[in-house]
């Protein structure tokens, strides 16, 4: 396994193909994943000196060695079976390729950020022989691997640390104006918006922003016909008193109403109808 292929590699595949067991097929230069191996984030420690407390995931940073590979699983694209295996493979490959910076395995760890623990994650950890060590407030350490593995559950961490911005990344809803403003600023930044708009999950981000706004503020951006578009008739008039439902009827239907019936309506409604039908 490596990036350099030599003449001996070519000869060996010939030897294995010609004289190896006929029970096996021999393939060479085989991609080991459907997509290029690319971690979500790499955290590099700048200094060992104490610094100001972090503003998010506050307990995480003191758990990290000099470098950490981070994988994030979102609401729209949650943890899937064997994602933990993939993270561990990243650690192995990265450690093998960076001997100049990472002298020992304790210099590197993996971090998995998930909205919450799932049965598939628990099953993968058990299959790998790992044990859960509860660090409290949504933080966990998976023990039993060659590299340290930290799991942070976004939902309980956000609640324990009262981190409203972090709530946006889990199942929670932002409660403060600061979180709404921050999300709006990120979406309003031209460079970031262009980077996100063609990616999976962009609509989910927009819905998250809209969920933080009062309904009347969202609806104010649309013309009346746009607000009603796509709604069946019964939903368009739901909650209206009977006389208001009459005013939602087309003029041709109103003209079919008798004068005797119109006289039973309130003066305001009767005047509005007569003004529309001309009698």
C-alpha positions in Angstrom: 0.0 0.0 0.0 1.5 3.3 -1.0 1.6 6.0 -3.6 4.8 4.8 -5.4 4.5 1.8 -7.7 7.7 0.1 -8.7 8.6 -2.5 -11.4 8.5 -5.1 -8.7 4.8 -4.4 -8.2 4.2 -5.3 -11.8 6.2 -8.5 -11.5 4.5 -9.5 -8.3 1.0 -9.3 -9.8 2.2 -11.4 -12.7 3.6 -14.0 -10.2 0.4 -14.0 -8.1 -1.8 -14.3 -11.2 0.2 -17.0 -12.9 1.2 -19.2 -9.9 -1.1 -18.2 -7.1 -4.2 -20.2 -6.0 -6.9 -20.5 -8.6 -9.4 -19.9 -5.9 -8.6 -16.2 -5.9 -8.8 -13.5 -8.5 -5.8 -11.0 -8.4 -6.4 -7.3 -9.1 -3.8 -4.6 -8.9 -4.0 -0.8 -8.2 -7.5 -1.1 -6.8 -9.2 2.0 -5.3 -10.3 1.1 -1.8 -13.2 3.5 -1.6 -15.9 4.9 -3.9 -14.8 8.5 -3.1 -11.4 10.0 -2.5 -10.3 9.8 1.1 -10.9 13.2 2.6 -11.6 14.0 6.2 -14.1 16.6 7.2 -11.7 18.6 9.4 -8.1 18.5 10.7 -7.4 20.2 14.0 -3.8 21.3 14.5 -2.7 22.5 17.9 -1.0 25.9 17.6 0.3 26.2 21.1 0.5 24.2 24.3 0.0 27.4 26.3 -3.3 28.0 28.1 -5.7 30.2 26.1 -9.1 31.8 26.6 -12.0 29.4 27.0 -13.4 28.2 23.7 -16.8 29.5 22.6 -18.2 26.2 21.4 -17.6 22.5 22.3 -15.9 23.9 25.3 -14.8 20.6 26.9 -13.6 19.1 23.7 -10.4 21.0 23.2 -8.6 19.9 26.4 -9.2 16.3 25.3 -7.2 16.7 22.1 -3.5 15.9 21.5 -1.5 17.9 19.0 -3.6 16.8 16.0 -7.1 15.5 15.5 -9.2 14.2 12.6 -12.8 15.2 12.9 -15.8 13.7 11.2 -19.2 15.4 11.4 -22.6 13.6 10.8 -25.5 16.0 10.3 -29.3 15.6 10.7 -29.7 15.3 7.0 -26.8 12.9 6.5 -26.6 11.0 9.8 -24.2 8.3 11.0 -24.2 5.3 8.7 -23.0 1.8 9.3 -19.2 1.5 9.3 -18.6 5.3 9.4 -16.5 4.6 12.5 -14.4 2.2 10.6 -13.9 4.9 7.9 -12.7 7.4 10.6 -10.3 4.9 12.0 -8.9 4.2 8.6 -8.3 7.9 8.2 -6.3 7.9 11.4 -4.2 5.0 10.3 -3.4 6.4 6.9 -2.7 9.9 8.2 -0.4 8.7 10.9 1.5 6.5 8.4 2.0 9.5 6.0 3.1 12.2 8.6 6.0 10.7 10.6 7.7 14.1 10.6 5.0 15.6 12.8 3.5 12.6 14.6 6.1 10.7 16.6 3.7 8.4 18.4 0.0 7.4 18.1 -0.9 9.4 21.2 -0.2 12.6 19.1 -3.3 11.9 17.0 -6.9 11.2 17.9 -10.2 11.0 16.1 -13.3 13.0 16.9 -16.8 12.1 15.8 -19.5 14.8 16.0 -23.0 13.4 15.9 -26.4 14.9 16.8 -26.9 11.9 19.1 -25.7 8.3 19.6 -27.5 5.8 17.3 -27.9 2.1 17.3 -25.7 1.8 14.2 -22.9 3.7 16.0 -23.2 1.6 19.1 -23.1 -1.6 17.0 -20.0 -0.5 15.1 -18.2 0.4 18.4 -19.1 -3.0 19.8 -17.9 -4.8 16.6 -14.6 -3.0 16.9 -14.3 -4.1 20.5 -14.4 -0.6 21.8 -15.9 0.5 25.2 -17.7 3.7 26.0 -16.3 5.9 28.7 -18.8 8.6 29.8 -17.0 11.9 30.2 -20.3 13.7 31.0 -22.5 16.3 29.3 -22.6 14.5 26.0 -18.8 13.7 25.7 -17.6 10.1 25.4 -14.3 8.4 24.9 -14.1 5.1 23.0 -11.4 3.0 24.6 -9.6 -0.1 23.2 -8.2 1.3 19.9 -4.6 2.3 19.0 -5.8 5.9 18.7 -7.9 7.9 21.1 -11.5 8.3 19.8 -13.8 11.1 21.2 -17.5 11.2 20.4 -19.4 14.4 21.1 -23.2 14.3 21.0 -24.3 17.7 19.8 -27.8 17.7 21.4 -26.7 17.1 25.0 -23.5 19.1 24.7 -25.5 22.1 23.4 -27.9 21.9 26.3 -25.2 21.3 28.9 -23.1 24.3 27.7 -26.1 26.4 26.7 -24.5 26.8 23.2 -27.3 28.2 21.0 -25.1 28.2 17.9 -24.3 24.6 18.4 -28.0 23.8 18.7 -28.3 24.7 15.0 -26.2 21.6 14.1 -28.4 19.2 16.0 -32.1 18.6 16.5 -32.5 21.7 18.6 -33.9 25.1 17.6 -32.0 28.4 18.2 -33.4 30.4 21.0 -31.4 33.6 20.8 -31.1 36.5 18.4 -27.4 36.0 18.4 -27.8 32.5 16.8 -30.3 33.8 14.2 -28.0 36.7 13.3 -25.0 34.4 13.0 -26.7 31.9 10.7 -28.1 34.7 8.6 -24.7 36.3 8.3 -23.1 33.1 7.1 -25.8 32.6 4.5 -25.5 36.3 3.5 -21.8 36.1 2.9 -21.5 35.8 -0.9 -18.4 33.5 -0.9 -19.9 31.1 1.6 -23.3 31.1 0.1 -21.9 30.2 -3.3 -19.9 27.4 -1.7 -23.0 26.0 0.0 -25.8 26.4 -2.4 -25.0 23.5 -4.7 -24.2 21.1 -1.8 -26.4 18.5 -0.2 -28.0 19.9 2.9 -28.3 23.6 1.7 -32.1 23.5 1.8 -31.9 22.0 5.3 -29.7 25.0 6.4 -32.2 27.4 5.0 -35.1 25.7 6.7 -33.2 25.9 9.9 -32.9 29.6 9.5 -36.5 30.0 8.7 -37.5 28.0 11.8 -35.7 30.6 14.0 -37.9 33.5 12.6 -41.4 34.4 13.6 -43.9 33.1 11.0 -45.2 36.6 10.3 -41.7 37.8 9.5 -41.2 35.0 7.1 -44.6 35.5 5.4 -44.0 39.3 5.1 -41.5 38.5 2.3 -44.2 37.0 0.1 -47.1 38.5 -1.8 -50.6 37.2 -0.7 -50.9 34.9 -3.7 -47.5 33.5 -3.0 -48.5 32.7 0.6 -51.5 30.8 -0.6 -49.9 29.0 -3.5 -50.2 25.2 -3.3 -52.8 25.2 -0.5 -56.1 23.3 -1.1 -59.2 25.5 -0.8 -60.2 24.2 2.7 -56.7 25.2 4.1 -56.9 28.6 2.5 -60.0 29.5 4.5 -59.3 27.4 7.6 -59.9 29.4 10.8 -62.0 32.1 9.2 -65.5 33.0 10.5 -68.3 32.1 8.1 -68.8 35.6 6.8 -65.1 35.9 6.0 -65.3 32.6 4.1 -68.0 34.3 2.0 -65.6 37.1 1.1 -63.1 34.5 -0.1 -65.6 33.2 -2.7 -65.3 34.4 -6.4 -67.6 37.2 -7.6 -69.7 34.8 -9.7 -70.5 32.7 -6.7 -71.5 35.9 -4.7 -73.9 37.0 -7.4 -75.8 33.8 -6.9 -76.6 34.8 -3.3 -80.2 36.1 -2.9 -80.9 39.6 -1.5 -82.7 38.0 1.4 -79.6 36.0 2.4 -77.5 39.1 2.1 -79.8 40.9 4.5 -78.9 38.3 7.2 -75.2 39.3 7.1 -73.5 42.0 9.0 -73.6 45.5 7.5 -69.8 45.4 6.9 -69.8 42.1 5.1 -73.0 43.0 3.1 -71.4 46.3 2.0 -68.2 44.5 0.8 -70.2 41.9 -1.2 -72.5 44.5 -2.8 -69.5 46.6 -3.8 -68.0 43.6 -5.6 -71.2 42.3 -7.3 -72.6 45.7 -8.1 -76.1 45.4 -6.6 
